[in-house]
Amino acid sequence: MRVAKTRGVVARPCARRATVHVVCATGPVPDKSVVVIGGTGRVGSSTAATLLKEFPNLKVTLASRSDDSYKAAVARRPELSKAGFQRVDITSSDSVQALLKSTGADLVIHTAGPFQRSKNYAVLEAAIASGTGYIDVCDDTPFAEGAKAAYAEKAKAAGVPAIVSGGIYPGTSNVMAAHIISIARAEYDDNWNYRTPAPGEGVEPKWLRYSYYTAGSGGAGPTILETSFLLAGEDVIVYKDGKEVVLPPISNRREVDFGPGVGRKGVYLYNLPEVVSGHKYMRVPDVSARFGTDPFIWNWAMWLTARLVPRNLLNDRNFVKSFAKLSDPFVRNVDKVVGEAVAMRVEVDMMGGKNSSGIFVHKYLSQSMGYSTAAFAQSVLQGKTQPGVWYPEEKEALQDRRQFLQFAATGCSRFELNRSAWALESEIKQIGGMIYW
């Protein structure tokens, strides 16, 4: 596969249209054992289904609290009958260690969210204790930062590779940003291996903006509702002029053009871990992350929730779980109408004024989530992730970002990287020598 270095676009070789880039899975993995904790949920089952489809040589085991959840997952996805199943208590490191030992696990993927308000690191602790690779799909800043702070050195000493926030957003979005920034900084050699640029070589990023859109709940089940309600109770961290700024949740609306097929959508600030990690580990002075959904009334409902529901209730996981369960049937009916498309736009403004951007559009969030997490699994199973606890954008997490992006973008209707922002718009207007959008 030939990829243009100057533009950073990842595409299938037979692709004809410049605006549509669809890719295939690449790179086999060894015969190994993978355990997916929370594997009977929407995210976990999508991940497991992708692993079974793309890497049939893997032994995949689903783990959750009950046999009934496994039966329900197989009813939704009959292909999961090829996977094994075991019960596990994710609050007990001993229970998780016993699971990993009995399955001979080489990798455990933790998808049993929500991660907000949780300080339960039993799965990561068990992975380190048993020498098992680890990935989670955490979308909570305190949880991810806690994992880095408390377990990075332990994982490194034990020779265990671990990736936190390894889903789609955060996850694939982080890698998109990192790839754009590394190209700008001249951090790749001619063979796309990491290198240290000479002093004065390359361009530094100034501002990184993540923008996400999902139609309805994205078909991801009640967990995404719980996550949304919990995030409505969290103040938002952004970085401006290199300094941390705290803002209200679901605020500072911005209209973002996700290109043809999705169009312009309103997105709002949420407290997401890629903001902190982008500032700390990619060394970008200014970073923010926004999310929006359809129908637009959901955005207003979340805005009102953040302002009218007492903060102590939004911080109560039991209350939020009940609230999400109550809302779920209504949300699912709306999902049938609006679908479950997902779009991500990553924009990087460089020092000196240049802009480089990327876009990712997929018809099904659940499918794209499965491929994103499976792409991280591919790296760990191939030995391309170093021991330690890493965010997706760190060089130690992924030896080969292009391979990752090729796999994660499987099924996308549009996937482009390292393009000027105006080139990603739905409608581009040129007046004289200037571009307007």
Disulfide bonds with the S-S distance in Angstrom:
none
